[in-house]
Amino acid sequence: MTLPHTGRALADAAPVPYWLDRPVRPDPLPPLTGAHAADLLVVGGGYAGLWTALLAKEADPDRDVLLVDAGTCGWAASGRNGGFCAASLTHGLANGVERFPGEIGELERLGRENLDAIAATVARYDIDCDFERTGELAVAVEPYQLDGLAADAELARRFGHDVRLLDRDEVRAEVASPTYLGGMWDSDRTALLDPAKLAWGLRRAALGLGVRIHEHTRVTGLAADGAALRATTAGGADAAPGTVRARRVALATNAFPPLLRRLRAWTLPVYDYALTTEPLSPAQRDAIGWRNRQGLADTGNQFHYYRLTADGRILFGGYDAVYHYGNRVAPALEQRETTFRTLAAHFFTTFPQLDGLRFSHRWGGVIDTCTRFCAFFGTAYEGRLAYAAGYTGLGVGATRFGARVTLDLLAGADTPLTRLDLVRRKPLPFPPEPFRAAGINLTRWSLARADARDGRRNVWLRTLDRFGLGFDS
């Protein structure tokens, strides 16, 4: 349903990510030119690459670490996501129990430690990213979803998590929406933050430790060079091409076309979209409550995530997850009018008391997903290169853990992390085109149909479940 006034609400929305639309941003660092050498080359300046570089220098201050990014650090998914920093390393506890039953307890412990370590890093380096340990409120908007919330709460308590089930009146007392029928407040596994400021803060911290960073530097090729690897880079608008000879390489390009051909079978790029409102007035804030500032998500297959920003806006995203044939990635795909109108209509259905509020920003961007919905890991070039990919929207937190795994793999170390099934096993691959696009489109249709039929999954979805394949909204 698209309400008549959604067009007016969207009319002045800037087509850029809210987080990146700042008057003060870090000055870009110069592109790499000429021939360089390094102990460790990190390809990618999002969270995955920044955490890898930072942790490498913390562990060994004498290690020469060089990081390159095709744009600027944090310009892609790391700077335009919803800012939900989750403890889960497995895209939720239920997914982890299903896929890693023998070690899910350990993965939950590692996830909690990882979130605590992120908070400690933010404090240690004085990263001003509006880090809030608010927790997350999952809400049921259809009667059949209440049983799912109860099951989720029981499972969470089995693993020692602090969760509380809320009935209709209790959840509406937390956040006032006529659509809410119940909720589960998980108070210890999610923090909210400003994603761009986190990326910029990690960049500043890495530079302070001596990491060499070159932006607007696209790596176009990798090849063995004796006991090392040689990366070739494309020159920028005013820069000549360059090369880096590195003993070890960490690949952190995630959703973008991989430098390793094998990764194309395991990952695919999916476009996610979001809106932010103008700042709410005091009367509008009173009308919705939300005094505890939790992150929110509804529990449909096609779900929405939303949260308050530090300056009193509402960010509202999700629902549509759009794949383009042939793993296509292009700037033009970041704006999708039909999705923005759908999100706006859903926003006003959720908060009809905010009728008349306008949206300030609308944007989309690509994230990487895989068939198990959580990161996978591996090496190439006889262990001289390591990678992590497939975070499926939970990279704000899980990339730090992925960086630890990547560094252990590059060291060739037998550690508690490298012994995990999560690290040793790969997801099932996606099929090649045209079967890939056909399967994804059928899955999206089936998920929407399940949401409209009290969650009942058709034969196609049950078959995917049986074989451990999926496509997440």
Residue, then its C-alpha position, 0 to 999 in steps of 0.5 A: m500500500t502506498l499512501p497518497h501523502t508519501g510523495r509529499a513526505l519524500a519530495d525534499a529527501a536528499p538522495v544521499p546517506y544521512w550519515l555521510d551528509r556532513p559538513v565536516r568529513p575527514d580530508p581524503l588521503p592521497p592515492l597510491t602511486g609508484a612501487h611500495a612494499a609492506d608486511l601486510l596489505v589490506v584491500g578495503g577501507g570499510y570496517a573489515g579492512l579498518w579493524t584488520a589494520l588496527l588489530a594488526k598494528e596493536a598486536d605488532p607495532d613494528r609490522d608495516v601495514l598498508l591499507v588501500d580503498a577504491g573510494t574513501c574509508g567508510w564510503a560504502a556499506s560501513g558508512r550508510n548502514g543502520g548503525f545496529c552493532a550486534a553481538s551475534l556472529t551468526h545472524g541471530l541465535a536461531n540461525g546459529v543453532e541451526r547451522f553450528p549446533g555443536e559450538i553455538g555456545e562458544l560463538e555466543r560467548l565470542g560474540r559478547e566478548n566482541l561487542d565488549a571489545i568494540a565498546a572498549t576500542v571506542a572508549r580507548y581511542d575516544i571515537d565520537c560515534d554516539f555509541e549507545r548500549t540500548g539493546e533491541l526490541a523485536v516487535a510482532v505486527e501479526p498474531y502468528q508472530l507472537d509464538g515466534l517471539a516466545a520461542d526466541a525468548e526461550l532460546a535466548r534465555r537458554f544461552g544466558h541472555d537478558v530478554r523480556l517478553l512484552d504484551r501489547d500494552e507493555v510494548r506500546a508503552e515502550v514505543a507507541s505504534p498501533t501495529y504492535l501486538g507484542g515484543m521482546w526486549d533484548s537488552d544486552r546484545t545490541a548497541l546503536l552507533d553512528p556508522a560513518k563516525l565509527a569508520w572515520g574513528l577507526r581510520r584515525a586510530a589506525l593512522g595514529l598507530g602508523v598504518r599507511i592509508h591510501e584512498h582512491t586506490r583501486v586494486t586491479g590485480l593480484a599475483a604471486d611474486g616469489a614468497a610475497l604477493r604483488a598487487t597492481t592498482a589503478g591510478g586515480a584521476d590525477a594519479a599514475p598506477g602503482t604496485v604493492r609487494a606484500r608478504r601477506v594480503a587481507l582481502a576485505t572487499n565484501a560485496f564488491p567484485p572480488l579479486l578472487r574468482r572463487l568468491r563469486a560463487w559464495t557471495l552475491p550483492v544485495y541492495d538495501y534501502a533506508l530513509t531518515t526523517e527530519p528531526l522530530s519536534p518535542a510533541q512528536r517525540d511525546a507521541i511515540g514515546w521511545r524513551n529507552r531508544q532501543g533499536l527496533a525490528d519487526t519479525g516478518n520475513q521481509f522485515h524493517y529495522y529502525r532507530l533514533t539518531a542522536d539528533g532526534r530523527i528516525l531511520f527506517g530501512g529494510y523490507d526490500a532486498v534487491y538483487h540485480y542480474g549478474n551480480r550487477v553493482a552500480p551507483a544508479l542502483e542506489q536510488r529506487e523510487t518504488t522502494f522509497r515509497t513503500l518504506a514511506a507508506h510502511f513508516f506512516t502505517t507504523f506511526p500514523q501519529l507522525d502524519g505530516l513528518r517529512f523525510s530528509h534523506r533517502w538512499g540505498g547501497v549494496i551489502d554482501t550475503c551468502t547462503r548461511f547469512c553469516a561470514f565465511f573465511g578462507t585463504a589463497y596463494e598458499g596462505r599468503l592471502a586471507y579473506a572474510a565475506g558474507y556478513t549479510g547486514l551484521g558487519v558493524g559488529a562481526t567485522r571485528f571478529g572477522a578481522r581477528v580470524t583473518l589475522d590468525l589465518l594469515a599467521g598460519a596459527d592453530t587457534p581457538l578461532t581457526r578451529l571453529d566450524l564457522v571458520r573451517r566450513k564454507p557456505l553452499p554456493f549460489p548457482p550460476e546465472p540465469f538460475r541464480a536470479a531466477g531462484i532469488n526472485l522466486t525466493r523473494w516472492s515466496l517470502a512475501r507470500a509467507d508474510a501474507r499467509d501467517g508465515r506459512r512457507n511454501v514448498w520452495l522455501r521448505t526445500l531451501d531450508r532443507f538444503g541450507l540455502g537462503f536469501d535474506s531480506 
